[in-house]
């Protein structure tokens, strides 16, 4: 059986991938409106999986990323960068 989960909470994934410094900040951004595969969600508990495309605001930029992996922890930057592809 695999150790990697099939789905992960949106706020937790954004924190694992190091888009936000704290999980509470990631939850705040996620509850402010993120698009998952083009569909808007206002819930930080929304589940994401590998292959999903996320669109969200980070500072003054709009980020569009594709999730490549979910990850199991908040690791160093090179490990976090392997979790997504910047579109």
N, C-alpha and C positions, 0 to 999 in steps of 0.2 A: 504494500500500500504506500502511496506517495505521501510525503510530509507536507508538500505544498498545498494550500487550500485552493479550491476551484473558484471561489469568489472571495472578495475582501471589501470591507467598508470603504467608501470613497474617501472619507477624511483620513483614515488610517493609511490608505495607499498613497495619497498626496504627501503625507508626512514621511512614509518609508522612502519615497522617491526624492525626498529633500526639496520639494517645491516650497515648503513652509517650515519655519524654524520650530514651531510647536504644533502639537496635534490640535490644541484648542483653536489656534489660528487657522489651521486647515479646515476644521469643522465650521468656523465662522464663514470662510470663503465658500465652502461647499453648500452651506445653507443659504448663501446669498445668490445662488444661481450658477449652476454648472450644467453644461450640455454633455450628455453621454450618448454617443452615436446620433447627435442632432436633436435629441429629446431633452428638454429642460427639466432639471430636477432641483428642488429646494431642500432636499433632505441629505444630511451628511451621512446617514446610515444606508444610503443607496449602495447596492452591490455592484462592483465592477469586476471584470474578468479580462484575461489576456485577449487581445484583439479589439477591445473597445477603443473608441476615439473620444478624447475629452477636450472640451473647449472651456476655458475659464480665464478670469482676469487675475494677473499677478502684477502688483504695483500698477504701472501705467500701460502694461503690455497685455495683449490677448494671446494666450498660449493655446496651441492646438497640438496635441500629442497623441500618439498611439501607444497603448499599453502592450508591452512585449512579455512581461512577466509580473507576478504579484509580489514576490519577495516574502521573506519570513521575518525580517528585522530591519531596523533603520541602521544600515551599515555605512561604511565610508563612501565618499562621493563616487569613485569609480564603480562600486557595486550598485549604487543608486542609478547611475546613468545607464546601466545595462537593463533597467526595468522599462525603459520607454524609448520611443523614437520621436524626435521633434519634427513636426510637420510644418 
